[in-house]
């Protein structure tokens, strides 16, 4: 079943990338599949509509639950990151306050690799943030604020 759900999530991502004007070749490269698979996805071939419905439901979960489900479905972390980033409908801005002590717990907690430590302070890339708030939960100084925009 996870492979069928993974195909459903890749289908949703392929449709989104196609709507953004990407070519089949660009979509295939982005999703790490061959071009013929993308053609099948976009033509609705070889896919279970139930798998697509389940995948759509997963994308509508809270950002944290969507991320956790994607990590459980895909073997490679970079693949789950791509799917979450492409399929996510919401955008977030991350603010890290001056009270940050540079402990790095947030960097380790961030599955999206949206936080880096520079000069003993955490810096976040809001574009990469999925809003899961795992980093915020790990911060001992409550210096991380994540807002939906």
N, C-alpha and C positions, 0 to 999 in steps of 0.2 A: 504493500500500500504506500509506503513512503516514496517509492520511485514514481508512482502515479501522481502523488501530490506534488513532488518535485517537478514533474512534467507540467502540471497545472500551473504552478508558480512561474515556470519558465515561459509558458504560453502567455500568461498575463504580462510578464515583463517584455516579451517580444512584441505584443500588441502595443504596449506603451511606447516602446522604442520606435516602432513603426509610425505611430502617431506623431512622434517627435521628428519624423523625417529621416530616420536612419534607413540605410539600405539593408537588404538581407545579409550581405557580407559583414557589414558593421555590427548588426545584431548578433550574428553567429559568433563573431570575435568577442563581443561584450559578454555573451552568455556561455562562452567556451563550449559551443556545440558546432556541428558542421552545418553548412548552408542549407542542405536538403532537409535537415530537421526543422530549421526555421521555416522553410517553405511549407512543410507539413503542418507545423503549428499554425501559421497564418492562414492556411487553407482549411483548417479545422479537421485535418486528417489524423488518424491514429491517436486520437485523444478521447478520453472519457469525459463527458460533460459533467459527470459527478465529481471527477477529480478537479475540474475547473471550478465547480461550485465550492468544494472544500477549500481550494486554494484562495478563492475570493473571500471566503469567511475568515481564513487565516490573516489575510491582509487587513481585514477590518478589526482585528483584535487591538488591544492596547499596544503601543509601541514596544513595550517590554515583552509582552506575550508573543507578538509577531516575531521579534528578534529571537526569542528562545525557541519558538517553533521552527524557524528557518535554520537555526543551528542544529536542531535535532534531525531535520530532514536532509540537509546537505552535509556531505563528508568534509568538505573543505571550507574553512572559515571565510576565505575571500569570496567564495561563491555565495554563501549566505549573506555576507555584507552587500554584495552587488544586488541580489534579489531584493533585500530590504530597501536599499537606497532607490532602486528603480520603481518598485511597486508602492512605496510609501506615498500617501496622499497628503501628509501633513508636513509642515516645515517648522523648525525650531531654531531659536537663538540661544546660545550658551554664553552666560556671563560668569566669569571667575573673578571674585572679589579680591581685594588686596590682603584679606585675612588668610589667603592660601599660604601654607607653610612649605610647599614643594615636596611633600612626602611621596608622591607618585602613586598612591593607592588608586586614584581616579584613572590614571593611565593604564594600570593593570586591569581595572574593571571595565574599561571601554572596549567592547567587542567591535565597534565600528572604527576604531583607531582614529578617533576624532580629537584626542587630547595628547599633547606633547608637553614635556617639561623643558623649559628654557630658562636659564638664569634663576634656577630654584623657584620657579613659579609655573603653574600649569597654564597652558594656552589651548583654547578649544577652537576647532574648525566647525562652525555652525552648519556649514554645508554638508559635512559628513555625519552630523549628529542625527540619530533616529528618534531621540526623545525618550529613550528607555529609562533614563534616570539611574542606571546602575552606578555611574560615577558619583552622582549626588549622594546616593545611599552610603558609599564608601568614604566620603569626605569627612574627616574628623573635625573640621572647623566649619562645616556648613557653608563653604565658600562658593559652591557651585549653584547657580540658578539657571534653570532651563525653562524657557517660555515658548509656548506655541505662537507662531505668527501667521 
